[in-house]
Amino acid sequence: MEGNQSVPGSGSRERRFVTTGVVGWLVVFAWSFISTAVIEPTGDGFTRGLNRLEGFFLWQMGALVVALVLMVYGIGRFKQQRGWRWLSRLPLIGELGLVLFVIGTFVVFSQKQRQHEAAYQAGMQNKPVAAPSEASSLSTEADSPAEPPIELFRGVYRSGFESSEFHPLEPGLKGPWWLEADGSNWEALQSHMTERPGRGSSVTVILSFTGRKDTGGEYGHLGAFDTRVVVESITAIRPISEAEYELVLESVR
């Protein structure tokens, strides 16, 4: 009979261990996200900001170790205390939930990309094709796709790491559009490059220019834009503050 008696205070020690472990896991789990936001990004180009991801995964590895320890500790304990038994498993459930969320986000994004590509290909295939007799009478210039007309645009523009967003201010035009420029136009934009602490370098300006607008395709980083505007000539450019940029965006949304 004595062998069945529990050690006095052992239950409270086990509960304290689980409580401390869960609180520790929550701290490490939360800090993995907070540190990603507060750590200054390093590197240039495509590698800029990878130090944030490295820190995130390191802290998540620590959180996973704590979760596994708690799960193993709870095995065989708290047989009459279902709540405490599940509490010891909660951190591991949280880690698995994060993994499923990341996988789900990747799957949804991939499906959207495939849908956009399929819609674009279907649109290209459904374009009318001239009959052979008609095609033979067309000139070389007519065979090539018509170039969009040059128009005057005015709006706010921001570019940074893998981003180039233009929000037109004309009524009836909705952004953002992917903006492209080269030569002296590109140099004019880059002359207004500034460093935003914690958010990398960027250009934030109010811009007027003549250019050509394309629609119906997939433009920008990972095809995130359905409209592109190509700058022909910049007529006016002025850097603006973050607060002014947000105010202008609110006025066109």
TORNU-138648 format. One record per residue (C-alpha): residue in three letters; chain; x, y, z. Coordinates in nm, 3 decimals, decimal comma, padded with zeros to 5 digits. Layout:
# TORNU-138648
FIRO  res  chain     east    north       up
FIRO  Ala      A        X        Y        Z
...
END
This chain:
# TORNU-138648
FIRO  res  chain     east    north       up
FIRO  Met      A   00,000   00,000   00,000
FIRO  Glu      A   00,285   00,235   00,079
FIRO  Gly      A   00,411   00,195  -00,278
FIRO  Asn      A   00,090   00,355  -00,408
FIRO  Gln      A   00,126   00,665  -00,194
FIRO  Ser      A   00,243   00,972  -00,382
FIRO  Val      A   00,527   01,183  -00,254
FIRO  Pro      A   00,387   01,486  -00,066
FIRO  Gly      A   00,408   01,797  -00,278
FIRO  Ser      A   00,506   01,612  -00,595
FIRO  Gly      A   00,183   01,711  -00,771
FIRO  Ser      A   00,237   02,080  -00,699
FIRO  Arg      A   00,596   02,057  -00,822
FIRO  Glu      A   00,480   01,900  -01,147
FIRO  Arg      A   00,219   02,170  -01,196
FIRO  Arg      A   00,475   02,442  -01,124
FIRO  Phe      A   00,712   02,288  -01,378
FIRO  Val      A   00,442   02,282  -01,648
FIRO  Thr      A   00,327   02,636  -01,566
FIRO  Thr      A   00,682   02,770  -01,580
FIRO  Gly      A   00,749   02,582  -01,904
FIRO  Val      A   00,435   02,711  -02,075
FIRO  Val      A   00,508   03,069  -01,971
FIRO  Gly      A   00,867   03,030  -02,095
FIRO  Trp      A   00,745   02,889  -02,424
FIRO  Leu      A   00,502   03,180  -02,470
FIRO  Val      A   00,783   03,430  -02,409
FIRO  Val      A   01,018   03,264  -02,659
FIRO  Phe      A   00,738   03,210  -02,914
FIRO  Ala      A   00,624   03,573  -02,895
FIRO  Trp      A   00,979   03,710  -02,902
FIRO  Ser      A   01,050   03,528  -03,228
FIRO  Phe      A   00,790   03,756  -03,393
FIRO  Ile      A   00,879   04,072  -03,201
FIRO  Ser      A   01,250   04,039  -03,275
FIRO  Thr      A   01,174   04,000  -03,645
FIRO  Ala      A   01,007   04,342  -03,641
FIRO  Val      A   01,262   04,529  -03,426
FIRO  Ile      A   01,593   04,390  -03,555
FIRO  Glu      A   01,760   04,618  -03,811
FIRO  Pro      A   01,782   04,443  -04,150
FIRO  Thr      A   02,128   04,389  -04,295
FIRO  Gly      A   02,257   04,297  -04,638
FIRO  Asp      A   02,183   04,436  -04,984
FIRO  Gly      A   01,952   04,342  -05,268
FIRO  Phe      A   01,779   04,006  -05,244
FIRO  Thr      A   01,964   03,910  -04,925
FIRO  Arg      A   01,858   04,222  -04,734
FIRO  Gly      A   01,659   04,126  -04,426
FIRO  Leu      A   01,761   03,759  -04,417
FIRO  Asn      A   01,913   03,820  -04,075
FIRO  Arg      A   01,558   03,874  -03,948
FIRO  Leu      A   01,449   03,534  -04,077
FIRO  Glu      A   01,755   03,371  -03,925
FIRO  Gly      A   01,669   03,517  -03,585
FIRO  Phe      A   01,304   03,411  -03,620
FIRO  Phe      A   01,392   03,048  -03,693
FIRO  Leu      A   01,649   03,033  -03,413
FIRO  Trp      A   01,397   03,151  -03,155
FIRO  Gln      A   01,135   02,915  -03,295
FIRO  Met      A   01,379   02,626  -03,260
FIRO  Gly      A   01,418   02,719  -02,893
FIRO  Ala      A   01,041   02,732  -02,853
FIRO  Leu      A   01,010   02,390  -03,019
FIRO  Val      A   01,264   02,239  -02,775
FIRO  Val      A   01,065   02,373  -02,480
FIRO  Ala      A   00,743   02,235  -02,631
FIRO  Leu      A   00,894   01,888  -02,678
FIRO  Val      A   01,030   01,882  -02,321
FIRO  Leu      A   00,688   01,972  -02,181
FIRO  Met      A   00,512   01,712  -02,391
FIRO  Val      A   00,753   01,437  -02,283
FIRO  Tyr      A   00,728   01,552  -01,920
FIRO  Gly      A   00,350   01,529  -01,930
FIRO  Ile      A   00,346   01,170  -02,056
FIRO  Gly      A   00,236   00,941  -01,774
FIRO  Arg      A   00,162   01,232  -01,540
FIRO  Phe      A  -00,164   01,407  -01,454
FIRO  Lys      A  -00,366   01,092  -01,521
FIRO  Gln      A  -00,653   01,229  -01,312
FIRO  Gln      A  -00,600   01,589  -01,423
FIRO  Arg      A  -00,689   01,616  -01,788
FIRO  Gly      A  -00,651   01,995  -01,794
FIRO  Trp      A  -00,290   01,985  -01,679
FIRO  Arg      A  -00,216   01,699  -01,919
FIRO  Trp      A  -00,340   01,904  -02,214
FIRO  Leu      A  -00,162   02,215  -02,086
FIRO  Ser      A   00,168   02,028  -02,112
FIRO  Arg      A   00,085   01,956  -02,476
FIRO  Leu      A  -00,034   02,308  -02,562
FIRO  Pro      A   00,307   02,446  -02,672
FIRO  Leu      A   00,360   02,161  -02,919
FIRO  Ile      A   00,007   02,215  -03,054
FIRO  Gly      A   00,096   02,582  -03,101
FIRO  Glu      A   00,413   02,492  -03,291
FIRO  Leu      A   00,224   02,252  -03,516
FIRO  Gly      A  -00,040   02,521  -03,575
FIRO  Leu      A   00,231   02,763  -03,690
FIRO  Val      A   00,372   02,505  -03,932
FIRO  Leu      A   00,025   02,437  -04,076
FIRO  Phe      A  -00,039   02,810  -04,112
FIRO  Val      A   00,284   02,860  -04,307
FIRO  Ile      A   00,209   02,561  -04,532
FIRO  Gly      A  -00,148   02,680  -04,588
FIRO  Thr      A  -00,033   03,032  -04,676
FIRO  Phe      A   00,218   02,893  -04,927
FIRO  Val      A  -00,046   02,667  -05,086
FIRO  Val      A  -00,300   02,949  -05,118
FIRO  Phe      A  -00,040   03,182  -05,268
FIRO  Ser      A   00,072   02,915  -05,516
FIRO  Gln      A  -00,288   02,848  -05,621
FIRO  Lys      A  -00,352   03,218  -05,678
FIRO  Gln      A  -00,038   03,241  -05,888
FIRO  Arg      A  -00,147   02,945  -06,100
FIRO  Gln      A  -00,495   03,095  -06,142
FIRO  His      A  -00,348   03,427  -06,256
FIRO  Glu      A  -00,118   03,253  -06,502
FIRO  Ala      A  -00,401   03,035  -06,637
FIRO  Ala      A  -00,630   03,338  -06,680
FIRO  Tyr      A  -00,356   03,527  -06,862
FIRO  Gln      A  -00,279   03,233  -07,092
FIRO  Ala      A  -00,651   03,186  -07,164
FIRO  Gly      A  -00,681   03,552  -07,255
FIRO  Met      A  -00,388   03,526  -07,494
FIRO  Gln      A  -00,533   03,213  -07,659
FIRO  Asn      A  -00,878   03,372  -07,702
FIRO  Lys      A  -00,748   03,670  -07,894
FIRO  Pro      A  -00,891   03,674  -08,250
FIRO  Val      A  -00,656   03,554  -08,520
FIRO  Ala      A  -00,674   03,696  -08,872
FIRO  Ala      A  -00,760   03,459  -09,155
FIRO  Pro      A  -00,467   03,355  -09,380
FIRO  Ser      A  -00,591   03,571  -09,668
FIRO  Glu      A  -00,620   03,869  -09,438
FIRO  Ala      A  -00,292   03,805  -09,264
FIRO  Ser      A  -00,104   03,804  -09,595
FIRO  Ser      A  -00,226   04,156  -09,669
FIRO  Leu      A  -00,121   04,300  -09,335
FIRO  Ser      A   00,205   04,489  -09,305
FIRO  Thr      A   00,483   04,402  -09,062
FIRO  Glu      A   00,384   04,697  -08,846
FIRO  Ala      A   00,025   04,579  -08,824
FIRO  Asp      A   00,137   04,229  -08,723
FIRO  Ser      A   00,314   04,362  -08,416
FIRO  Pro      A   00,101   04,444  -08,109
FIRO  Ala      A  -00,008   04,806  -08,081
FIRO  Glu      A   00,201   05,006  -07,836
FIRO  Pro      A   00,001   05,177  -07,559
FIRO  Pro      A  -00,037   05,552  -07,611
FIRO  Ile      A   00,171   05,801  -07,415
FIRO  Glu      A  -00,032   05,958  -07,135
FIRO  Leu      A   00,027   06,204  -06,854
FIRO  Phe      A   00,020   06,057  -06,501
FIRO  Arg      A   00,042   06,207  -06,155
FIRO  Gly      A   00,054   06,023  -05,822
FIRO  Val      A   00,262   05,905  -05,530
FIRO  Tyr      A   00,543   05,656  -05,577
FIRO  Arg      A   00,739   05,434  -05,341
FIRO  Ser      A   01,009   05,184  -05,421
FIRO  Gly      A   01,219   04,965  -05,196
FIRO  Phe      A   01,327   04,604  -05,167
FIRO  Glu      A   01,144   04,414  -05,444
FIRO  Ser      A   00,874   04,684  -05,462
FIRO  Ser      A   00,789   04,968  -05,703
FIRO  Glu      A   00,438   05,099  -05,629
FIRO  Phe      A   00,273   05,391  -05,806
FIRO  His      A  -00,068   05,517  -05,687
FIRO  Pro      A  -00,230   05,743  -05,952
FIRO  Leu      A  -00,420   06,050  -05,832
FIRO  Glu      A  -00,646   06,085  -06,137
FIRO  Pro      A  -01,014   06,005  -06,063
FIRO  Gly      A  -01,117   05,659  -06,178
FIRO  Leu      A  -00,766   05,514  -06,174
FIRO  Lys      A  -00,695   05,267  -05,895
FIRO  Gly      A  -00,347   05,157  -05,789
FIRO  Pro      A  -00,103   05,038  -05,700
FIRO  Trp      A   00,069   04,990  -06,035
FIRO  Trp      A   00,414   04,849  -06,096
FIRO  Leu      A   00,633   05,135  -06,220
FIRO  Glu      A   00,938   05,091  -06,443
FIRO  Ala      A   01,195   05,350  -06,545
FIRO  Asp      A   01,543   05,348  -06,695
FIRO  Gly      A   01,821   05,583  -06,790
FIRO  Ser      A   01,793   05,938  -06,660
FIRO  Asn      A   01,441   05,871  -06,528
FIRO  Trp      A   01,573   05,591  -06,305
FIRO  Glu      A   01,859   05,810  -06,188
FIRO  Ala      A   01,615   06,089  -06,101
FIRO  Leu      A   01,411   05,851  -05,887
FIRO  Gln      A   01,714   05,701  -05,716
FIRO  Ser      A   01,846   06,047  -05,625
FIRO  His      A   01,562   06,062  -05,371
FIRO  Met      A   01,655   05,733  -05,204
FIRO  Thr      A   01,646   05,765  -04,823
FIRO  Glu      A   01,703   05,525  -04,535
FIRO  Arg      A   01,401   05,437  -04,319
FIRO  Pro      A   01,525   05,298  -03,984
FIRO  Gly      A   01,415   04,939  -03,946
FIRO  Arg      A   01,249   04,931  -04,289
FIRO  Gly      A   01,538   04,962  -04,532
FIRO  Ser      A   01,608   05,215  -04,806
FIRO  Ser      A   01,326   05,353  -05,017
FIRO  Val      A   01,212   05,626  -05,253
FIRO  Thr      A   00,896   05,811  -05,148
FIRO  Val      A   00,793   06,094  -05,382
FIRO  Ile      A   00,502   06,265  -05,547
FIRO  Leu      A   00,555   06,229  -05,920
FIRO  Ser      A   00,430   06,361  -06,254
FIRO  Phe      A   00,543   06,201  -06,579
FIRO  Thr      A   00,447   06,093  -06,927
FIRO  Gly      A   00,441   05,720  -06,987
FIRO  Arg      A   00,271   05,412  -07,124
FIRO  Lys      A   00,031   05,193  -06,923
FIRO  Asp      A  -00,002   04,817  -06,982
FIRO  Thr      A  -00,284   04,605  -06,840
FIRO  Gly      A  -00,382   04,240  -06,856
FIRO  Gly      A  -00,050   04,087  -06,760
FIRO  Glu      A   00,138   03,999  -06,444
FIRO  Tyr      A   00,402   04,250  -06,342
FIRO  Gly      A   00,633   04,318  -06,053
FIRO  His      A   00,786   04,093  -05,794
FIRO  Leu      A   00,618   03,746  -05,809
FIRO  Gly      A   00,350   03,887  -06,041
FIRO  Ala      A   00,180   04,086  -05,766
FIRO  Phe      A   00,054   04,366  -05,997
FIRO  Asp      A  -00,191   04,348  -06,287
FIRO  Thr      A  -00,099   04,693  -06,426
FIRO  Arg      A   00,237   04,838  -06,525
FIRO  Val      A   00,333   05,191  -06,620
FIRO  Val      A   00,659   05,266  -06,800
FIRO  Val      A   00,804   05,615  -06,755
FIRO  Glu      A   00,893   05,805  -07,072
FIRO  Ser      A   00,976   06,143  -06,922
FIRO  Ile      A   00,951   06,280  -06,567
FIRO  Thr      A   00,797   06,630  -06,560
FIRO  Ala      A   00,795   06,689  -06,182
FIRO  Ile      A   00,921   06,504  -05,876
FIRO  Arg      A   00,922   06,596  -05,507
FIRO  Pro      A   01,016   06,386  -05,202
FIRO  Ile      A   00,746   06,362  -04,935
FIRO  Ser      A   00,737   06,248  -04,575
FIRO  Glu      A   00,585   05,924  -04,450
FIRO  Ala      A   00,292   06,114  -04,299
FIRO  Glu      A   00,224   06,300  -04,625
FIRO  Tyr      A   00,246   05,976  -04,822
FIRO  Glu      A  -00,015   05,811  -04,599
FIRO  Leu      A  -00,245   06,115  -04,625
FIRO  Val      A  -00,230   06,110  -05,003
FIRO  Leu      A  -00,303   05,736  -05,009
FIRO  Glu      A  -00,605   05,786  -04,784
FIRO  Ser      A  -00,739   06,047  -05,025
FIRO  Val      A  -00,738   05,804  -05,321
FIRO  Arg      A  -00,858   05,488  -05,143
END
